[in-house]
Amino acid sequence: MGPFSVAALAIIGVFTIAALKEYNKHKGRVELDELVSVKAELEKLRERVATLEQLVTDKSYQLKDEIDKL
């Protein structure tokens, strides 16, 4: 291998490493955005479950269910 080949490989290697770093940085950003949206959706679902639990454990709901069974 001559000096030109070594220099060319070094330059290609530097550009490859720089491209990989940018790709990983962008990938991390996308995952962070997705994480934020998933957390927001999870919070909404928790609120809905809490509301449903209140409805189901309400005495009037249970009484109506017993009347419907008769």
MDTraj code that builds the backbone (N, CA, C; nanometers):
import mdtraj as md
import numpy as np

residues = "MET GLY PRO PHE SER VAL ALA ALA LEU ALA ILE ILE GLY VAL PHE THR ILE ALA ALA LEU LYS GLU TYR ASN LYS HIS LYS GLY ARG VAL GLU LEU ASP GLU LEU VAL SER VAL LYS ALA GLU LEU GLU LYS LEU ARG GLU ARG VAL ALA THR LEU GLU GLN LEU VAL THR ASP LYS SER TYR GLN LEU LYS ASP GLU ILE ASP LYS LEU".split()
xyz = np.array([
    [0.0835, -0.1172, 0.0000],
    [0.0000, 0.0000, 0.0000],
    [0.0885, 0.1242, 0.0000],
    [0.0563, 0.2125, -0.0874],
    [0.1339, 0.3353, -0.0942],
    [0.0762, 0.4419, -0.0027],
    [0.1443, 0.5522, 0.0105],
    [0.0982, 0.6597, 0.0985],
    [-0.0356, 0.7196, 0.0526],
    [-0.0585, 0.7221, -0.0794],
    [-0.1848, 0.7744, -0.1289],
    [-0.3019, 0.6861, -0.0844],
    [-0.2849, 0.5560, -0.0879],
    [-0.3895, 0.4624, -0.0458],
    [-0.4187, 0.4763, 0.1031],
    [-0.3142, 0.4909, 0.1820],
    [-0.3316, 0.5073, 0.3266],
    [-0.4075, 0.6370, 0.3561],
    [-0.3707, 0.7447, 0.2890],
    [-0.4382, 0.8725, 0.3093],
    [-0.5845, 0.8638, 0.2655],
    [-0.6101, 0.7979, 0.1533],
    [-0.7475, 0.7838, 0.1044],
    [-0.8314, 0.7035, 0.2031],
    [-0.7768, 0.5949, 0.2560],
    [-0.8490, 0.5142, 0.3544],
    [-0.8764, 0.5929, 0.4825],
    [-0.7789, 0.6742, 0.5254],
    [-0.7974, 0.7560, 0.6443],
    [-0.9095, 0.8573, 0.6238],
    [-0.9133, 0.9212, 0.5090],
    [-1.0173, 1.0197, 0.4792],
    [-1.1542, 0.9529, 0.4726],
    [-1.1613, 0.8397, 0.4053],
    [-1.2882, 0.7660, 0.3968],
    [-1.3334, 0.7227, 0.5366],
    [-1.2408, 0.6782, 0.6177],
    [-1.2737, 0.6371, 0.7543],
    [-1.3279, 0.7523, 0.8372],
    [-1.2662, 0.8702, 0.8245],
    [-1.3117, 0.9872, 0.9005],
    [-1.4534, 1.0260, 0.8587],
    [-1.4793, 1.0270, 0.7274],
    [-1.6135, 1.0613, 0.6799],
    [-1.7168, 0.9571, 0.7240],
    [-1.6782, 0.8315, 0.7244],
    [-1.7698, 0.7254, 0.7673],
    [-1.8053, 0.7413, 0.9143],
    [-1.7062, 0.7676, 0.9971],
    [-1.7306, 0.7860, 1.1405],
    [-1.8184, 0.9078, 1.1646],
    [-1.7923, 1.0173, 1.0936],
    [-1.8735, 1.1381, 1.1091],
    [-2.0186, 1.1112, 1.0677],
    [-2.0376, 1.0374, 0.9593],
    [-2.1725, 1.0059, 0.9136],
    [-2.2457, 0.9180, 1.0143],
    [-2.1768, 0.8210, 1.0711],
    [-2.2382, 0.7341, 1.1715],
    [-2.2774, 0.8121, 1.2969],
    [-2.1933, 0.9064, 1.3376],
    [-2.2260, 0.9882, 1.4556],
    [-2.3515, 1.0713, 1.4300],
    [-2.3623, 1.1314, 1.3129],
    [-2.4808, 1.2106, 1.2789],
    [-2.6048, 1.1217, 1.2723],
    [-2.5912, 1.0038, 1.2159],
    [-2.7039, 0.9115, 1.2069],
    [-2.7526, 0.8731, 1.3461],
    [-2.6614, 0.8392, 1.4354],
    [-2.6988, 0.8014, 1.5714],
    [-2.7607, 0.9173, 1.6479],
    [-2.7097, 1.0380, 1.6246],
    [-2.7652, 1.1553, 1.6908],
    [-2.9093, 1.1776, 1.6460],
    [-2.9334, 1.1662, 1.5155],
    [-3.0685, 1.1847, 1.4616],
    [-3.1616, 1.0734, 1.5096],
    [-3.1131, 0.9533, 1.5111],
    [-3.1927, 0.8392, 1.5563],
    [-3.2345, 0.8584, 1.7013],
    [-3.1453, 0.9074, 1.7844],
    [-3.1772, 0.9342, 1.9244],
    [-3.2839, 1.0408, 1.9397],
    [-3.2800, 1.1424, 1.8548],
    [-3.3793, 1.2487, 1.8588],
    [-3.5179, 1.1954, 1.8237],
    [-3.5241, 1.1112, 1.7239],
    [-3.6521, 1.0538, 1.6828],
    [-3.7071, 0.9672, 1.7952],
    [-3.6244, 0.8896, 1.8569],
    [-3.6693, 0.8044, 1.9657],
    [-3.7158, 0.8882, 2.0845],
    [-3.6523, 1.0017, 2.1099],
    [-3.6940, 1.0891, 2.2186],
    [-3.8311, 1.1481, 2.1895],
    [-3.8545, 1.1917, 2.0662],
    [-3.9855, 1.2442, 2.0288],
    [-4.0935, 1.1378, 2.0441],
    [-4.0614, 1.0169, 2.0028],
    [-4.1569, 0.9072, 2.0152],
    [-4.1843, 0.8765, 2.1616],
    [-4.0812, 0.8822, 2.2441],
    [-4.0968, 0.8563, 2.3863],
    [-4.1893, 0.9585, 2.4501],
    [-4.1753, 1.0842, 2.4128],
    [-4.2611, 1.1895, 2.4681],
    [-4.4066, 1.1646, 2.4292],
    [-4.4317, 1.1287, 2.3051],
    [-4.5699, 1.1044, 2.2620],
    [-4.6284, 0.9809, 2.3298],
    [-4.5485, 0.8787, 2.3492],
    [-4.5965, 0.7578, 2.4166],
    [-4.6280, 0.7880, 2.5626],
    [-4.5452, 0.8689, 2.6275],
    [-4.5730, 0.9057, 2.7665],
    [-4.7025, 0.9853, 2.7784],
    [-4.7271, 1.0756, 2.6832],
    [-4.8510, 1.1539, 2.6853],
    [-4.9719, 1.0628, 2.6664],
    [-4.9616, 0.9683, 2.5742],
    [-5.0712, 0.8750, 2.5510],
    [-5.0947, 0.7874, 2.6737],
    [-4.9881, 0.7453, 2.7384],
    [-4.9998, 0.6634, 2.8588],
    [-5.0725, 0.7392, 2.9687],
    [-5.0418, 0.8663, 2.9853],
    [-5.1078, 0.9470, 3.0876],
    [-5.2577, 0.9597, 3.0583],
    [-5.2940, 0.9797, 2.9316],
    [-5.4360, 0.9872, 2.8939],
    [-5.5065, 0.8552, 2.9240],
    [-5.4401, 0.7444, 2.8928],
    [-5.5002, 0.6133, 2.9181],
    [-5.5170, 0.5881, 3.0677],
    [-5.4218, 0.6327, 3.1474],
    [-5.4347, 0.6177, 3.2933],
    [-5.5547, 0.6958, 3.3451],
    [-5.5752, 0.8150, 3.2928],
    [-5.6911, 0.8950, 3.3333],
    [-5.8210, 0.8253, 3.2943],
    [-5.8243, 0.7674, 3.1752],
    [-5.9448, 0.6966, 3.1309],
    [-5.9726, 0.5752, 3.2179],
    [-5.8680, 0.5009, 3.2534],
    [-5.8857, 0.3826, 3.3382],
    [-5.9364, 0.4248, 3.4758],
    [-5.8828, 0.5342, 3.5292],
    [-5.9291, 0.5825, 3.6593],
    [-6.0773, 0.6195, 3.6536],
    [-6.1180, 0.6832, 3.5450],
    [-6.2595, 0.7195, 3.5291],
    [-6.3464, 0.5950, 3.5210],
    [-6.3023, 0.4965, 3.4440],
    [-6.3786, 0.3721, 3.4325],
    [-6.3862, 0.2984, 3.5667],
    [-6.2788, 0.3006, 3.6427],
    [-6.2806, 0.2370, 3.7748],
    [-6.3813, 0.3055, 3.8658],
    [-6.3890, 0.4371, 3.8581],
    [-6.4866, 0.5097, 3.9399],
    [-6.6288, 0.4727, 3.9002],
    [-6.6532, 0.4615, 3.7702],
    [-6.7873, 0.4258, 3.7239],
    [-6.8271, 0.2852, 3.7681],
    [-6.7351, 0.1928, 3.7538],
    [-6.7658, 0.0530, 3.7844],
    [-6.7829, 0.0316, 3.9339],
    [-6.7070, 0.1010, 4.0139],
    [-6.7176, 0.0824, 4.1588],
    [-6.8272, 0.1677, 4.2206],
    [-6.8943, 0.2488, 4.1416],
    [-7.0028, 0.3324, 4.1914],
    [-7.1215, 0.2436, 4.2294],
    [-7.1854, 0.2724, 4.3423],
    [-7.2965, 0.1899, 4.3921],
    [-7.4146, 0.1897, 4.2952],
    [-7.4442, 0.3023, 4.2329],
    [-7.5587, 0.3069, 4.1416],
    [-7.5347, 0.2190, 4.0189],
    [-7.4108, 0.2108, 3.9752],
    [-7.3785, 0.1238, 3.8612],
    [-7.3988, -0.0217, 3.8996],
    [-7.3535, -0.0583, 4.0181],
    [-7.3672, -0.1961, 4.0626],
    [-7.5147, -0.2323, 4.0822],
    [-7.5932, -0.1377, 4.1340],
    [-7.7354, -0.1617, 4.1539],
    [-7.8061, -0.1799, 4.0199],
    [-7.7735, -0.0978, 3.9229],
    [-7.8331, -0.1095, 3.7901],
    [-7.7960, -0.2439, 3.7279],
    [-7.6721, -0.2880, 3.7476],
    [-7.6282, -0.4163, 3.6930],
    [-7.7068, -0.5305, 3.7570],
    [-7.7306, -0.5234, 3.8870],
    [-7.8089, -0.6271, 3.9549],
    [-7.9534, -0.6270, 3.9077],
    [-8.0098, -0.5079, 3.8854],
    [-8.1477, -0.4995, 3.8368],
    [-8.1560, -0.5585, 3.6957],
    [-8.0550, -0.5294, 3.6134],
    [-8.0555, -0.5836, 3.4765],
    [-8.0461, -0.7360, 3.4768],
    [-7.9777, -0.7920, 3.5733],
    [-7.9658, -0.9387, 3.5803],
    [-8.0984, -1.0031, 3.6143],
    [-8.1841, -0.9300, 3.6876],
    [-8.3155, -0.9867, 3.7252],
    [-8.4046, -0.9826, 3.6048],
])
top = md.Topology()
chain = top.add_chain()
for i, resn in enumerate(residues, 1):
    res = top.add_residue(resn, chain, resSeq=i)
    for name in ("N", "CA", "C"):
        top.add_atom(name, md.element.get_by_symbol(name[0]), res)
traj = md.Trajectory(xyz[None], top)
